[in-house]
């Protein structure tokens, strides 16, 4: 029996949320018996998820990929577009026509896939059009972005199927591309999480009231809100001296010295911690391994997730999978993953609101434990890798069927 080929195309296979989705989706497809490969323009064995390093997943990185990520710190979008376009050309020469290609983050590969009649699935984390910063920019930049925005909409129209990561993103997508939304069915395909509860090393050196924040070092992740919340907690004296002494905040996440924003964000957060006199209460960790991430989640008391209008957010799922309650902003994806008051607490954009929620969970351990148990069940039922594998298999089967129909039609016309 022929083993069907599925190829993923992703620009930079690092350790962010988008990369986690690619890896989880590839594992889910592999679980269904497909031949799976991930093509990427950038992959660092020292900064990657273990499945991409231990041979579980086949990673293909072209040897000639010399296109930079930026040009003098600018034109990141067009560099990503060109890198993915060349990556697709390489894939088409190397692979014997894959059955389906799954694209995310950058839509330029869809042009070539459409020309060659290869069914494509585009996974939209969030429209690139809305991620570009346009305030106080030049007219030249305005023209450049306008061209890029039109190109994004055109290339997206070439996808055979478009799926998004949440109902929040689906609404944003429909508002951003109303004409495209009329022609294409936009489906929601939630990211998944592996339910790993064994072989996790507990960190005995952590204080009993440890709070964890996991994000890439980017300003939009709004981690400063957590730091201000901790300062508010201290100033309001909601914890006794002993409880305060037993408190630690660990801020961990992906960090790339090549990305100016990562460097600037870490510097600003460290400066804020010094300014608020919290240096003995906040630790910063960079590029932690998957094992360290699991251990931190398993050993902490509360996970705090601060991004506003996050498109989906995998961290709340990771926390609930480890039976930990989550405190998150009441917007975006967390409103769909967290049941307020049952698996976590949703807060407004206020240090006081976050501080109050954190303290409640730190002081009421039975309630926090019950939330963790409920969160675990929710992830298992709705966001497991098995659920993703089933949904993806249905979509891929539909796309393969459409390709087979087209191939039969072409063959009959040539006879």
Secondary structure by P-SEA (a helix, b strand, c coil): cbbbbbbbbbccccccaaaaaaaaaaaaaaaaccbbbbbbccccccccccccccccbbbbbbccccccccccccaaaaaaaaaaaaaaaaaaaccccccbbbbcccccaaaaaaaabbbbbbbbccccccccccccccaaaaaaaaaaaaaaaaaaaaccccccccaaaaaaaaaacaaaaaabbbbbbbbbbcccccccccccccccbbbbbbccccccccaaaaaaaaaaaaaaccccaaaaaabbbbbbbccccccaaaaaaaaaaaaaaaaacccccbbbbccccaaaaaaaaacccbbbbbbccccccaaaaaaaaabbbbbbcccccccccccccccbbbbcccaaaaaaaaaaaaacaaaaaaaaaaaaaaaaccccaaaaaaaaaaaaaaaaaaaaaaaaaaaaaac
